[in-house]
């Protein structure tokens, strides 16, 4: 049990997929202007990443390795992730149309979100067993969601502040992301 707690802390704080490994920055900047959109994107990534982590691990262990097709793992993982994103997109369109509209183009972009693919590849590269892959996938997604929500909260506050003209919008967002990344860097010595 202690190993899983260390794995969770490591994936959320120490090796945060966004702020320490710099994967998934496109939706990070694109969906963080409003808190509700950031929360929705975080939940969608949690759902997709947990399922993708499990499905890609199963695909790798029970299909690619036995058939000696390990060299096709990236293509296989992208196909699995694309299918899962289509499922999430159909679910949101039918059950949560406001969130679906708010996420806009960023929902299909989860398919090519390097954070999702990166977490799946990390699970395989670190040779996690099934349970470790499941826990790590959830923790990576939770770390993604945490970083996204924190960043959205800060960006909403920045809109109320007086920011010099040359630093408005993307410039201040990049500076803020850098500072937020540094704050997560403080966790490096924990695990």
Secondary structure, 3 states (H helix, E strand, C coil): CHHHHHHHHHHHHHCCCCCCCCCCHHHHHHCCCCHHHHHHHHHHHHHHHHHHHHHHHHHHHHHHCCCCCHHHHHHHHHHHHHHHHHHHHHHHHHHCHHHHHHHCHHHHHHHHCHHHHHHHHHHHHCCCCHHHHHHHHHHHHHHHHHHHHHHHHHHHHHHHCCCCHHHCCHHHHHHHHHHHHHHHHHHHHCC
